[in-house]
Every structure is written in structure tokens, then in C-alpha cells.
Amino acid sequence: MVIIMVKNLKAIRHTRGISQQTLATALGTTQQSINKYENHKIEPDINTLISLADYFDVTVDYLIGRTDENNQPLSDSNSLLNKYSRLNKSEKICIDTLIDTYINLKK
């Protein structure tokens, strides 16, 4: 079993001024779970790690301490693609139409 400890969660949460409760609500978990992640009492599953990285717009590697580059954000393209991939089909059509309209207006 691989042990994955979230090493930078508390620091990034404090830096961004986000409470444990606010973070828990955004992730659909409890404040107690966030507290346990931060104090190394339990380890988040991979889906929770990804959700945390998405929420803070950092890499999972940063959260678990594989890289020390503080708050290394995902590239704009990766961030946009990540958000786009979470949309349903009709939402994607709306976004595609909006982008096409904007591009055509610039011509």
C-alpha cells in the first residue's frame, strides 16, 4: 500500500485564506476530514487529491511534496481543458459557440 501524505495542504489553504469548512463544502466532504488530511491522521484517496489540486489550481505533486515549487499553477491551457472536460455535452456546445462567435468578431 502506498502512503500519500498531503504535505502542503494546510499551508496553501492558509495562504489563500480558506477555512477548513469552506474547503470541505467545496469538495463535498467534512471539515473533520480536511483536518485529518492536514494533520496526517488519514490519507485522501486519489480522487480527493485531484479535487484538491483542481480547487487550488496546483499540481498533485506540489500537494504531496514531490516538488517544492510553491503554488506551481497548472498552465492556462491545462486549467481550461480540465474545466472544459467537466462540462456536459450541451454546456460544451455553448462554450464552443461562444468561442466561435468571439473569434469571428475579431476578424
BELJO-V24696 format. One record per backbone hydrogen bond with DSSP energy under -0.5 kcal/mol. NH is the residue of the N-H (numbers start at 1). CO is the residue of the C=O. If there is no record, write none. Layout:
nh = (NH | NH)
co = (CO | CO)
This chain:
nh = (4 | 5 | 7 | 7 | 8 | 12 | 13 | 14 | 15 | 16 | 17 | 17 | 18 | 23 | 24 | 25 | 26 | 27 | 28 | 29 | 34 | 35 | 36 | 37 | 38 | 39 | 40 | 41 | 42 | 49 | 50 | 51 | 52 | 53 | 54 | 55 | 56 | 57 | 58 | 59 | 63 | 64 | 65 | 65 | 66 | 67 | 70 | 72 | 73 | 74 | 79 | 80 | 81 | 82 | 83 | 84 | 85 | 86 | 86 | 87 | 92 | 93 | 94 | 95 | 96 | 97 | 98 | 99 | 100 | 101 | 102 | 103 | 104 | 105 | 106 | 107 | 107)
co = (2 | 3 | 5 | 63 | 63 | 8 | 9 | 10 | 11 | 12 | 13 | 14 | 13 | 19 | 20 | 21 | 22 | 23 | 24 | 24 | 30 | 31 | 32 | 33 | 34 | 35 | 37 | 36 | 36 | 45 | 46 | 47 | 48 | 49 | 50 | 51 | 52 | 53 | 53 | 72 | 59 | 60 | 61 | 62 | 61 | 61 | 68 | 69 | 71 | 57 | 75 | 76 | 77 | 78 | 79 | 80 | 81 | 82 | 83 | 84 | 88 | 89 | 90 | 91 | 92 | 93 | 94 | 95 | 96 | 97 | 98 | 99 | 100 | 101 | 102 | 103 | 104)
